[in-house]
Amino acid sequence: MRTIVELRELTKDFGAVRAVDRVDLDVREGEVLALLGPSGCGKTTTLRLVAGFERPDAGRIVLDGEEVAGSDRFVAPERRRVGVVFQDYALFPHLTVGHNVGYGVRDRNARDARVAEMLDLVGLTGEAARLPHELSGGQQQRVAIARALAPEPALILLDEPFSNLDAALRVRVRGEVRAILCDAAATAVFVTHDQEEALSLADRIAVMRAGRVLQVDEPGTLYAHPTDRFVATFVGDADLLPGRADGDAVTTAVGRLPTTNGDLSGDVAVALRPERVSLRLDGAGQGVVRGITYFGHDQLVEVGLEDGARVRSRMGPVRAFEPGDRVSVAVTGEVIAFRVSGTLNELTPDLASE
């Protein structure tokens, strides 16, 4: 599969702060890749470097076979064949939907046909004469995507594209956006801090922290086989338990657990997904129910263990436990362990500091 974007040793500093730190990343033709990470991790700066809105301090960017940023070369944004969907959509309020979509199409003879094609693609046929303020948030989102696609760019960039939508609309619109990008056979990179959004929309996800890419993988692989304990806790729910690795198992406060990486020994942290944890009422169990968070379709039951650690169990909506209940904890399947040196409090990343 052809590579559309190549980032090599890409670096960007803002004063004493290194926002992007020697990033290497490839984006394949026709794929949707998510840059996922907490606020301040460098994902938006990376997007802006690819778009040409920022100049890198080091490294190079190759777009569709052409170097657009390097040690002695910098191609302006308008010459990069990149379409951008901004967080607030940035539609021209005084222009109709049709004129917004056609704004970047240089061939006047082909413009009307291209606008009609794009509006049909995003499901807005017949809406060309309306103004942006007459549309819903989801419709404005689709106009912004149509405008980005209309000039036939090599790459589409989307910066937190669903952040302005309410929760219910966000789920529906991201499915529509995925379908639009697939129908257009577009290559796209989008920035998000929402793990569920990245897992449901992207073909691959690049997890970033402190300006670096920690892991790039398909959603299922990233979730099931994180290579870093930050990735394990940031992508989906996970609790980290201290343990002692010996051969193909780890001894923890909830028992001896088989591990997928049997080459570890000594002190480790074990990542437990709540859906893999089951509870049973037991007066001699390892933990006590500390709290229950109810979501309607399911609930998270938090259990405090005797060593001060916690685990959570994801259960159905029927309430089976109460705070104060003593329970036994069981874990199904193999777990992933990570080498550590530190206390339990040091195992869980402080996302607020990112």
SVG drawing of the C-alpha trace seen along z (x, -y; Angstrom):
<svg xmlns="http://www.w3.org/2000/svg" viewBox="-33 -37 52 57">
<polyline fill="none" stroke="black" stroke-width="0.4" points="0.0,0.0 1.3,-3.4 2.5,-5.8 0.9,-9.3 2.6,-10.9 6.0,-10.3 7.2,-12.0 10.9,-11.5 12.5,-12.8 9.9,-15.6 10.6,-18.1 9.0,-21.4 9.9,-23.6 8.0,-26.6 10.6,-28.3 11.8,-25.8 8.9,-23.5 9.4,-20.6 5.9,-20.1 6.8,-17.4 9.8,-15.2 11.4,-13.3 8.2,-11.8 8.4,-9.1 5.1,-8.2 3.6,-6.9 0.1,-7.3 -1.0,-4.9 -3.2,-5.7 -6.9,-5.4 -6.6,-4.9 -8.0,-7.0 -5.3,-7.5 -6.0,-9.0 -3.5,-11.0 -4.7,-10.2 -3.4,-11.7 -4.2,-14.0 -4.1,-17.7 -0.6,-19.1 0.8,-15.9 1.7,-17.4 -1.0,-15.9 -2.4,-19.2 1.0,-20.6 1.9,-17.6 -1.2,-18.2 -0.3,-21.8 3.2,-20.8 1.7,-18.5 -0.7,-21.2 2.1,-23.8 0.8,-26.1 4.0,-25.6 7.6,-25.1 9.4,-22.2 12.7,-22.9 14.1,-19.6 13.1,-16.5 11.2,-16.2 7.7,-15.8 7.0,-14.0 3.5,-14.3 2.5,-12.1 6.1,-11.6 7.1,-15.3 9.2,-16.7 7.2,-19.6 9.3,-20.4 13.0,-19.7 16.3,-21.2 16.3,-23.5 12.7,-23.3 9.3,-24.5 6.2,-24.4 3.4,-26.8 0.1,-25.4 -1.9,-26.4 0.5,-24.4 0.4,-21.1 -2.8,-19.6 -4.1,-19.2 -7.7,-19.7 -8.4,-20.8 -11.5,-20.5 -11.2,-22.8 -12.6,-22.3 -15.2,-25.1 -15.6,-24.1 -14.6,-27.7 -17.4,-28.0 -17.8,-31.4 -21.0,-32.7 -21.9,-35.0 -21.5,-32.3 -24.0,-29.7 -23.4,-26.0 -22.6,-25.7 -20.1,-28.5 -18.5,-27.2 -18.0,-23.8 -16.7,-25.2 -14.4,-27.8 -11.2,-25.8 -12.1,-24.4 -9.9,-26.4 -11.4,-25.1 -14.5,-27.3 -15.9,-25.1 -15.9,-22.1 -16.8,-23.8 -20.6,-23.4 -20.4,-19.7 -17.8,-19.1 -20.0,-20.9 -23.0,-18.8 -20.9,-15.7 -19.6,-16.6 -23.0,-17.5 -24.4,-14.2 -21.5,-12.4 -22.2,-14.0 -26.0,-13.7 -26.8,-17.4 -28.2,-17.3 -30.6,-20.3 -29.0,-22.3 -26.6,-24.4 -28.5,-27.6 -28.7,-27.6 -26.5,-29.6 -24.4,-27.9 -26.4,-29.3 -29.5,-27.6 -28.0,-24.2 -27.6,-21.9 -24.2,-21.2 -24.0,-17.8 -24.9,-19.3 -22.3,-22.0 -19.8,-19.3 -20.6,-17.6 -20.3,-20.9 -16.8,-21.4 -15.8,-17.9 -17.3,-18.4 -15.3,-21.7 -12.1,-19.9 -12.7,-17.1 -13.8,-19.3 -10.3,-20.3 -9.3,-16.6 -6.5,-16.8 -4.0,-14.1 -4.8,-14.3 -7.6,-15.4 -6.7,-16.7 -9.4,-16.9 -8.7,-18.7 -11.0,-17.5 -13.8,-17.3 -16.6,-16.3 -15.9,-18.4 -18.6,-21.0 -21.4,-18.4 -23.4,-17.0 -22.8,-13.4 -25.7,-11.8 -25.1,-13.7 -21.4,-13.0 -21.9,-9.2 -24.1,-9.5 -22.0,-12.1 -18.7,-10.2 -20.3,-7.2 -21.4,-9.4 -17.9,-11.0 -16.3,-7.5 -18.7,-6.5 -18.0,-9.7 -14.2,-9.3 -14.5,-5.7 -16.8,-6.5 -14.4,-9.2 -11.4,-6.8 -9.8,-9.6 -6.6,-9.5 -7.2,-11.2 -5.6,-12.1 -7.7,-13.3 -6.8,-14.6 -8.7,-13.5 -8.3,-13.1 -11.4,-10.8 -10.4,-7.1 -13.8,-5.8 -13.8,-8.2 -10.4,-7.0 -11.2,-3.3 -14.5,-3.5 -13.4,-5.7 -9.7,-5.0 -8.1,-2.2 -4.9,-2.8 -4.2,-4.9 -1.0,-6.7 -0.9,-7.3 1.1,-10.3 2.5,-11.6 4.9,-14.4 5.5,-15.0 6.3,-11.4 4.5,-8.6 4.4,-5.6 2.6,-3.1 0.9,-2.9 -1.5,0.0 -5.0,1.1 -7.6,0.4 -8.0,4.0 -4.3,4.6 -3.8,1.4 -6.5,2.2 -5.5,5.9 -1.7,5.6 -0.5,2.2 3.3,2.0 3.4,-0.8 1.6,-1.1 0.5,-4.6 -1.1,-3.3 -2.8,-0.5 -4.4,-3.0 -5.2,-5.8 -6.8,-3.6 -9.9,-2.3 -10.4,-1.6 -7.6,0.3 -6.4,0.7 -2.7,1.3 -1.9,3.8 1.6,4.4 2.8,7.9 5.8,10.2 6.5,12.0 8.0,15.4 8.0,17.4 4.6,17.3 2.6,15.9 2.4,12.9 1.5,13.1 -0.9,10.3 -3.3,9.3 -6.1,11.1 -4.1,14.3 -1.6,15.7 -2.4,14.6 -1.1,16.0 0.7,13.4 1.2,13.0 4.8,11.9 6.5,14.7 10.0,13.3 9.5,10.9 10.7,11.4 10.7,9.3 8.4,6.4 5.8,5.6 2.5,3.8 -0.4,5.8 -3.1,4.1 -6.6,5.3 -9.5,4.4 -12.8,4.1 -14.6,6.4 -12.2,9.2 -12.8,8.9 -15.7,10.8 -16.9,10.5 -18.5,12.9 -20.0,12.2 -17.6,13.9 -17.0,13.1 -13.4,14.2 -12.8,12.4 -9.8,10.3 -11.6,7.0 -14.4,4.7 -16.8,2.8 -16.0,-0.9 -18.3,-2.4 -20.6,-1.8 -20.8,-4.0 -24.0,-3.4 -24.2,-4.2 -27.6,-2.7 -26.4,0.0 -23.7,1.1 -22.0,0.2 -18.5,0.1 -18.0,1.7 -14.9,0.5 -13.2,2.9 -10.5,1.8 -7.9,4.5 -6.1,5.1 -2.8,3.7 -4.5,0.4 -4.8,1.0 -8.1,1.1 -9.7,3.0 -13.0,2.4 -15.4,4.8 -17.7,3.9 -21.1,5.5 -24.6,5.4 -27.2,2.9 -28.7,5.1 -27.3,4.0 -25.8,7.1 -23.5,5.5 -23.5,2.7 -20.7,0.6 -19.2,2.5 -19.8,6.0 -16.7,8.3 -16.1,10.0 -13.8,12.4 -12.1,11.2 -11.4,13.4 -9.7,12.5 -10.4,14.3 -7.7,14.9 -4.1,13.8 -2.9,10.4 -0.2,8.0 2.6,7.1 5.0,4.2 8.4,3.7 8.2,1.0 10.2,-0.5 8.1,-2.5 5.1,-2.5 1.5,-1.8 0.7,-5.5 3.5,-5.9 2.0,-3.2 -1.0,-5.2 -0.1,-8.1 -1.2,-11.6 -3.2,-12.7 -3.9,-16.1 -0.2,-17.0 -0.1,-16.3"/>
</svg>
